[in-house]
Structure formats: structure tokens, C-alpha cells
Amino acid sequence: MLEQILLGTYTRRDSKGIYQITLDTEKETLSEATLLLEETSPTYLAVSKKNELFNVTSVDGEGGMAAYKDVAGNFELLNKVSEAGAPPCYVAIDEEKQLVFGANYHQGIVHVYRILKDGRLEDADKVTHDEATGPHENQDNAHVHYTDLTPDNRLVVCDLGTDRVYTYNVEASGKISEVAQYVAEPGTGPRHLVFHPNNQFAYLFGELDSTVTVLAYNANDGSFTQVQKTSTLPEGFNEFNGGAAIRISADGRFVYASNRGHDSIAVFAVSEDGSSVNRIQLISTEGEIPRDFDLNPSGKFVVAANQNTDNLTLYRRDEATGLLEMIQKDVYAPECVCVYFK
């Protein structure tokens, strides 16, 4: 089977925008990446059920979100919504309410955009975080890094700067209202999280201290409570590392997290009830700064993107043990920071 992958990138060096690449699941190979559309640093992206593409963009020095529609396999620009300042760094879609969420790292802002009937975007709401920041040098300001839906359709937001995970209720209009805050240990730097399929637990990746924290989720009030915290690094590793992407297998049995610096993917076995994790593997990403990776829809393969060395690495995943085996590396993908199975 041929599976299409979209690649979000920076355009600071050689990249020209959003690329597309094919995974051949029978031959177990990745094809050569081709340019899908020219864009300015479309670092993160998402595709709706209507095949609308929404991606981070820059417009004349302003940051924002772009909307494209698929016309016979080609994406045509609908509009761009931007404002002064740096662009967002994450994109998520609320299909039920027809909203797009963006995380603005540099400004500490949660953005909500409304999807109009023709697929264009317009501003719906935004919230700026102003809580106290953590002790790490990278926590000089609020730094919203992730905005996505909880299993019960609230909005969960990770803020690296304030060491907090926020939960918001979302109205049909796109207006959001805070209902809970989880305060992580100082210097954690919450970056991304994923939920267990049982909806009772989430796994938070701390970028600044390279940890995975198991959080119990209370659907009654949207709150999180820490259950376990463990490192993604080998004992004795004292060089620079920054946590990046975190993923969970569809069956909830394994969690994966990428290390930038150690340049590896940490594999964790998850307890039957989802309440704890145990690291079972650390495998090289065969490149520098694995900003993102993802499991393919079947869960049999993993594709990792190394931002600094411009290469993708393909792994075969053992569904029974969760372990990864590298089967292809050095697939060219310039400045790639987002791996998205279409």
C-alpha cells in the first residue's frame, strides 16, 4: 500500500515549503520527497476530513495560519490570517465545531480560528498566558507549544514557559474559557502530550528536563494529576537534550518520545491500565535533532524527521513488543519539523 505523508518545514536554508513523500508499506521504503506547495516556514500543518489543509505561515513579517483547498490533488490557497509577531508552532482541528487551534510559542498565545463554509479562516478568539514562569533560561516568557482536543472535546494547552497544562472549554463560536490548570514540577517545560485510548491518562513530554509524566485525567472538571515521572535519557547522560515529539500506539500499549541532542527515540511499555510507563528501548534517529516523528495508520512503521541533517529515518515497528528496527535512513527532507500522515 502507498501512504502519503506531508512534511512541514522551516524555510531558512534549502526548503521551499511543504513537501510530500510516499511510504510503500509492501517494499518498506520511502520515496523521494517532492515539493507540494511553496510556503514560508510552514512548520506545522493539519488536514481536515474535507481535505482542507491548514498550516503555519508568515506574511510580510507577520505570523499566522493559512487555509488551502484540494483541487484535483493540488492545494490552492484560500486565505491567510496573520498578525504582528512570530507565527504559531502547532496546528489542530476541531471537526465538530469547525475550528482550528494554533499555539504561539513566542507570544504565549492560544489562537482559535473559525473555518468558514468555503474553507477560509477567520479569527475566533485568543488567550494570552500571564502566569509566573519557570526557573529555566528558556522560560523567559509564556511559551504555548501545543493546543489540541481532549477526548471529551475540551482544549488542552501545554505551556513550556509557565510549566503548566491548561484545560479550556470550547464554545461552538470558538470562544474558550479556562476550567483547570496542572502545574508541573519547576523547569519541566511542558511541550506536547498524548492521551491513552481509555481516556483516563495522558503522557506529557517535558522538553526542558527530558521527562515523560503520566497524568490522570478527570473528565468531570478537566483537571490533571501527576501519577509518575520518568526520564527519556540513559543514566549518566549529561549533554544537551531537548524533548520533542511524543506519540502513542493505537492500542495504548506503547509510548514513543524523541530526544533532540541524544538524537534518539525512547520507547516505553505502558501498563495495562495506562497508569505507568517503563522504558524498554532507546534507538538512534540516524540524524541530528529529531523534531518530529509519527506512526503510520497501521502502526507497523515509524517515520522520524531530523531537522538539522535534513533526513528522514524509517523504522519497522513490532506491534507485539513495541520495539523499533531501522530499515531506511538518509532520505532527504530539508529542514523537516513535522511528519503528517495524510
C-alpha positions as CSV (number, residue, x, y, z in Angstrom):
1,M,0.0,0.0,0.0
2,L,1.2,3.5,-0.8
3,E,0.6,6.0,2.1
4,Q,1.1,9.8,1.6
5,I,3.0,11.8,4.2
6,L,3.1,15.6,4.3
7,L,6.2,17.3,5.7
8,G,6.2,20.7,7.4
9,T,9.4,22.6,7.3
10,Y,11.4,25.7,8.1
11,T,12.5,27.6,5.0
12,R,15.6,29.1,6.5
13,R,18.1,27.2,4.3
14,D,17.1,24.9,1.4
15,S,13.4,24.1,2.0
16,K,10.8,25.8,-0.2
17,G,7.7,24.9,1.8
18,I,5.5,21.8,2.3
19,Y,6.8,18.5,0.9
20,Q,5.1,15.2,0.1
21,I,6.6,11.7,0.4
22,T,5.2,8.2,-0.1
23,L,5.6,5.2,2.2
24,D,5.4,1.9,0.3
25,T,4.3,-0.5,3.1
26,E,5.0,-3.6,0.9
27,K,8.5,-2.6,-0.2
28,E,9.1,-0.9,3.2
29,T,10.7,2.1,1.7
30,L,10.2,5.9,1.5
31,S,10.2,7.6,-1.9
32,E,12.0,10.8,-2.8
33,A,10.3,13.9,-1.3
34,T,8.7,16.3,-3.7
35,L,7.6,19.9,-3.2
36,L,3.8,20.1,-2.7
37,L,3.5,23.8,-2.4
38,E,5.7,26.8,-1.7
39,E,5.2,28.4,1.7
40,T,7.2,30.4,4.2
41,S,8.2,28.2,7.1
42,P,5.1,26.0,7.2
43,T,6.4,24.2,10.3
44,Y,3.2,22.5,11.4
45,L,0.1,21.5,9.5
46,A,-3.1,19.5,9.6
47,V,-5.7,18.2,7.1
48,S,-9.4,18.2,7.7
49,K,-11.9,15.5,6.8
50,K,-12.9,17.7,3.9
51,N,-9.3,17.6,2.7
52,E,-8.7,21.2,3.6
53,L,-5.1,22.0,4.5
54,F,-4.2,24.4,7.4
55,N,-0.6,25.3,8.0
56,V,1.5,27.8,9.9
57,T,2.7,30.6,7.7
58,S,4.4,34.0,7.7
59,V,3.1,37.0,5.8
60,D,5.3,40.1,5.4
61,G,6.9,39.6,8.7
62,E,3.6,38.7,10.5
63,G,2.7,35.2,11.7
64,G,-0.5,33.3,11.2
65,M,-2.4,30.4,9.7
66,A,-3.1,29.6,6.0
67,A,-6.0,27.7,4.5
68,Y,-5.8,25.7,1.3
69,K,-8.3,23.5,-0.6
70,D,-7.6,20.4,-2.5
71,V,-8.4,20.8,-6.2
72,A,-7.7,17.6,-8.2
73,G,-4.7,16.7,-6.0
74,N,-3.3,20.3,-5.9
75,F,-3.7,22.6,-3.0
76,E,-5.0,26.1,-3.8
77,L,-4.7,29.0,-1.4
78,L,-8.0,30.2,0.2
79,N,-6.7,32.8,2.6
80,K,-4.2,33.6,5.3
81,V,-4.9,35.1,8.7
82,S,-2.0,36.9,10.3
83,E,-1.0,39.4,13.0
84,A,2.2,41.1,14.1
85,G,4.7,38.8,15.7
86,A,6.1,35.3,15.2
87,P,4.0,32.5,13.7
88,P,2.4,29.7,15.7
89,C,4.1,26.4,16.2
90,Y,1.3,23.9,16.3
91,V,-2.0,23.2,14.3
92,A,-5.0,21.2,15.4
93,I,-8.6,20.9,14.0
94,D,-11.9,20.6,15.8
95,E,-14.1,18.9,13.2
96,E,-17.3,19.1,15.1
97,K,-17.1,22.8,15.8
98,Q,-15.2,23.6,12.6
99,L,-12.3,25.3,14.4
100,V,-8.5,25.4,14.0
101,F,-6.3,25.9,17.0
102,G,-2.8,27.4,17.0
103,A,-0.1,27.6,19.6
104,N,2.0,30.7,19.5
105,Y,5.3,29.9,21.3
106,H,7.0,33.3,21.1
107,Q,4.0,35.3,22.3
108,G,2.4,32.9,24.7
109,I,-0.9,33.0,22.9
110,V,-3.6,30.3,22.3
111,H,-5.2,31.1,18.9
112,V,-8.6,29.9,17.8
113,Y,-9.7,30.3,14.1
114,R,-13.1,29.6,12.7
115,I,-13.4,27.6,9.5
116,L,-16.0,29.3,7.2
117,K,-18.2,27.4,4.8
118,D,-15.9,28.0,1.9
119,G,-12.9,26.8,3.9
120,R,-11.4,30.2,4.6
121,L,-10.3,31.1,8.1
122,E,-11.2,34.0,10.4
123,D,-10.1,34.9,13.9
124,A,-12.5,33.5,16.6
125,D,-10.6,34.0,19.9
126,K,-7.2,34.2,21.5
127,V,-5.9,34.0,25.1
128,T,-2.5,35.2,26.4
129,H,-1.0,33.4,29.3
130,D,0.4,35.7,32.1
131,E,1.2,33.3,34.9
132,A,4.6,33.1,36.5
133,T,7.3,31.4,34.5
134,G,9.7,28.6,35.5
135,P,13.4,28.7,36.5
136,H,15.0,27.5,33.3
137,E,16.7,30.1,31.0
138,N,14.3,29.2,28.2
139,Q,11.3,30.1,30.4
140,D,11.7,33.8,30.0
141,N,8.1,34.2,29.0
142,A,5.0,32.2,28.5
143,H,5.6,29.8,25.6
144,V,2.5,28.0,24.3
145,H,3.7,24.9,22.5
146,Y,0.7,22.7,22.0
147,T,-3.1,23.1,21.5
148,D,-5.3,20.1,20.8
149,L,-8.5,18.4,21.9
150,T,-9.0,16.2,24.9
151,P,-11.1,13.0,24.3
152,D,-14.2,14.9,25.6
153,N,-13.6,17.8,23.3
154,R,-12.1,20.3,25.6
155,L,-8.9,22.1,24.6
156,V,-5.7,21.1,26.3
157,V,-2.7,23.5,26.1
158,C,0.9,22.9,27.0
159,D,2.9,26.0,28.0
160,L,6.7,25.4,28.2
161,G,7.3,28.8,29.8
162,T,4.8,28.7,32.7
163,D,5.3,25.0,33.5
164,R,1.6,24.5,33.1
165,V,-1.0,22.4,31.2
166,Y,-4.3,24.3,30.8
167,T,-7.7,23.0,30.1
168,Y,-10.3,25.1,28.3
169,N,-14.0,24.7,27.5
170,V,-14.7,25.5,23.8
171,E,-17.9,27.1,22.7
172,A,-19.4,26.5,19.2
173,S,-18.4,30.0,18.3
174,G,-14.7,29.3,19.1
175,K,-14.6,31.3,22.4
176,I,-12.6,29.4,25.0
177,S,-12.7,29.6,28.8
178,E,-10.2,28.1,31.3
179,V,-11.5,25.4,33.6
180,A,-8.3,23.8,35.0
181,Q,-4.6,24.1,35.4
182,Y,-2.0,21.5,36.1
183,V,1.3,22.9,37.4
184,A,4.3,20.7,36.5
185,E,7.5,20.5,38.5
186,P,9.6,23.7,38.0
187,G,11.7,23.5,34.9
188,T,9.8,20.7,33.2
189,G,8.8,22.8,30.2
190,P,5.6,21.0,29.0
191,R,5.8,20.6,25.3
192,H,3.3,18.0,23.9
193,L,1.1,15.3,25.3
194,V,-0.9,12.3,24.1
195,F,-3.9,10.5,25.6
196,H,-4.3,6.8,26.3
197,P,-7.2,5.2,24.4
198,N,-9.0,4.7,27.7
199,N,-9.2,8.5,28.1
200,Q,-8.2,8.3,31.7
201,F,-4.5,9.0,31.4
202,A,-2.3,11.4,29.3
203,Y,1.5,11.4,28.8
204,L,3.2,14.8,29.0
205,F,6.6,15.4,27.4
206,G,8.8,17.8,29.3
207,E,11.1,19.5,26.8
208,L,13.4,21.1,29.3
209,D,14.0,18.2,31.7
210,S,13.6,15.3,29.1
211,T,10.8,13.5,31.0
212,V,7.5,11.8,30.4
213,T,4.9,12.5,33.1
214,V,1.9,10.2,33.4
215,L,-1.1,12.3,34.2
216,A,-4.5,11.1,35.4
217,Y,-7.3,13.0,33.6
218,N,-10.5,13.9,35.4
219,A,-13.3,14.3,32.7
220,N,-15.6,15.8,35.3
221,D,-13.6,19.0,35.7
222,G,-10.8,18.8,33.1
223,S,-8.1,18.5,35.6
224,F,-4.8,16.5,35.5
225,T,-3.0,14.9,38.4
226,Q,0.6,13.6,38.3
227,V,1.0,9.8,38.7
228,Q,4.5,9.1,37.5
229,K,7.5,10.9,36.0
230,T,10.4,9.2,34.2
231,S,13.4,10.2,32.1
232,T,13.7,9.7,28.3
233,L,17.5,9.6,28.6
234,P,20.1,7.0,29.6
235,E,21.5,7.2,33.1
236,G,24.6,9.4,33.2
237,F,23.9,11.4,30.0
238,N,24.8,15.0,30.8
239,E,25.0,16.7,27.4
240,F,22.4,19.0,25.9
241,N,19.0,17.4,25.2
242,G,15.6,18.8,24.4
243,G,12.4,16.7,24.3
244,A,10.4,17.0,21.1
245,A,7.6,14.8,19.9
246,I,5.5,12.2,21.7
247,R,3.2,9.5,20.3
248,I,1.2,6.6,21.5
249,S,0.3,3.4,19.6
250,A,-3.4,3.0,18.8
251,D,-3.8,0.1,21.3
252,G,-2.3,2.3,24.1
253,R,0.4,-0.3,24.9
254,F,3.5,1.8,23.9
255,V,4.6,5.4,24.1
256,Y,7.3,6.9,21.9
257,A,9.3,10.1,22.6
258,S,12.1,11.8,20.6
259,N,15.2,13.3,22.1
260,R,17.0,16.2,20.4
261,G,20.6,16.1,21.4
262,H,20.8,12.5,22.4
263,D,19.1,12.1,18.9
264,S,17.1,9.1,19.7
265,I,13.6,7.7,20.2
266,A,12.7,6.4,23.6
267,V,10.2,3.6,23.7
268,F,8.1,2.9,26.7
269,A,5.8,0.0,27.5
270,V,2.6,1.1,29.1
271,S,0.9,-0.8,32.0
272,E,-2.4,-2.4,31.2
273,D,-4.5,0.3,32.9
274,G,-2.3,3.1,31.4
275,S,-1.2,4.4,34.8
276,S,2.6,3.8,34.4
277,V,5.3,3.5,31.7
278,N,8.6,1.6,31.6
279,R,11.4,2.5,29.1
280,I,12.3,-0.6,27.0
281,Q,14.4,0.9,24.2
282,L,16.5,3.9,23.0
283,I,17.2,3.8,19.3
284,S,19.2,6.3,17.2
285,T,17.3,8.5,14.8
286,E,20.4,8.4,12.4
287,G,20.5,12.2,12.3
288,E,20.5,15.4,14.3
289,I,17.6,17.0,16.1
290,P,14.6,14.6,15.6
291,R,11.9,17.4,15.9
292,D,9.0,15.1,14.9
293,F,8.1,11.6,14.1
294,D,4.8,9.6,13.7
295,L,3.4,6.1,13.4
296,N,1.7,5.2,10.1
297,P,-2.0,4.4,10.3
298,S,-1.4,0.6,10.6
299,G,1.2,1.2,13.4
300,K,3.7,-1.1,11.7
301,F,6.1,1.7,10.7
302,V,7.5,4.9,12.2
303,V,9.0,7.9,10.3
304,A,11.3,10.3,12.1
305,A,12.4,13.7,10.8
306,N,15.9,15.0,11.7
307,Q,15.7,18.8,11.3
308,N,19.4,19.7,11.3
309,T,20.6,16.9,9.0
310,D,17.7,17.1,6.6
311,N,16.9,13.4,6.6
312,L,14.1,11.1,7.4
313,T,14.6,7.7,9.0
314,L,12.1,4.8,8.6
315,Y,11.6,2.1,11.2
316,R,9.7,-1.2,11.2
317,R,7.7,-1.5,14.5
318,D,7.0,-4.8,16.2
319,E,3.4,-4.5,17.2
320,A,3.7,-7.1,19.9
321,T,6.9,-5.8,21.6
322,G,6.7,-2.1,20.6
323,L,10.4,-2.2,19.6
324,L,11.7,-0.3,16.6
325,E,14.1,-1.5,13.9
326,M,15.7,0.9,11.5
327,I,15.2,-0.1,7.9
328,Q,16.0,3.1,5.9
329,K,17.8,6.3,6.6
330,D,19.2,9.3,4.8
331,V,16.0,10.1,2.9
332,Y,16.3,13.8,2.0
333,A,13.8,16.1,3.6
334,P,15.1,19.7,4.1
335,E,14.5,21.4,7.5
336,C,11.7,19.0,8.3
337,V,9.9,19.6,11.6
338,C,6.5,17.9,11.1
339,V,5.6,14.4,9.9
340,Y,1.9,14.1,9.0
341,F,0.3,11.0,7.5
342,K,-2.5,12.3,5.3
